[in-house]
Amino acid sequence: MRHYRNRMLVWGALCCALVAAIHIACALLGGDWYRVLGAGEQLAQMSEQGHWYPAVLTLLIALVFIIWSLYALSGAQMIPRLPFLRTVLCIVAAIFLLRGLAFFVIVPLFPDNNLTFWIVSSSISVLIGACYAIGTARVWSSLGYQGKFCD
């Protein structure tokens, strides 16, 4: 394995790790954090009532971000190659970009969230998606078939 580090994928990994940490903090600290982070009043109230659902949902979301972070680090060749690396990196980039750019379609579906939440979260999504897309494009040829875990 070469000692190559792709800065865009490393930034994507760091951002996903930070988002995961914020979700974990939200699950641990409860209702006010759900409100501040724009998760909606219903989840905040459920959390304050001690219901298991908000914490489990939030921790599962954090796990997804951790996995995505690991894939970015793998694409940057900072950790060993993970299965279906090119495919996952493309899917993650697409999810973030679509999430950020579908702002106007998503907003009406979640009326409890405020406009600031949507602007901030959509901007962050586009930035992270760009990190994954640009980073993946830069190392695309080196992510081809390597004898195992073929994409």
Secondary structure, DSSP 8 states (H G I E B T S, - for coil): ------HHHHHHHHHHHHHHHHHHHHHHH-HHHHHHTT--HHHHHHHHTT-HHHHHHHHHHHHHHHHHHHHHHHHTTSS---TTHHHHHHHHHHHHHHHHHTHHHHGGG-TTS-HHHHHHHHHHHHHHHHHHHHHHHHHGGGGS--SSS--
